[in-house]
């Protein structure tokens, strides 16, 4: 049994999506389903990330050291402990 997914899109984005679907001969729903399936297929490949905290990448100067997880965590711990 299929389920219904409702999303809100800006009118210009919806127009572009509908136009793209029409150009490739798909309905809007089929086009969106194909995008989801493609994304899920590509994301199933495992990736190896050395720096897991990507939101922190580049936010801390390493004083000549690379800003790795270990160094960033140590510096955050030191900052929380009140060490300069």
Secondary structure, 3 states (H helix, E strand, C coil): CCCCCCCCCCHHHHHHHHHHHHHCCCCHHHHHHHHHHHHHHHHCCCCCCCCCCHHHCCCCCCCCCCCCHHHHHHHHHHHHCCCC
